[in-house]
Amino acid sequence: MDNSSHGRQSLRRPLDILVDGRMRSRPICVELIDVSEGGCKVKGRHGFAEVGEHLSLKINGVRSPLGKVVWVDDQYAGVAFQGKMHEAVVDHLMRESLEKKLANQRRANG
């Protein structure tokens, strides 16, 4: 999918990390597939989300803006943030994720 397929206004960046959050007043743990200033794509258990539901995520200690599920496809859901995540925060999350991956590779090879 390209950025225009769901009205995206900013570039999605791959993350692929586990994050905690809340949905329907209950805690959830989902895989964050990608993130942008305006939203993200998450993967959870089949049926974990429905279009129109609200959720909050805590990504590496950083709270995202409140999000609304705008599409669901099996275990995947697209989330539009109500407000924007600052570009510097998205960049920081990307750097932090890359540093962790590199450290894990060094340990595995070391």
Helices and strands as residue ranges (DSSP letters): G 3-6, E 13-23, E 26-35, E 39-43, E 54-59, E 62-63, E 67-73, E 76-81, H 87-109
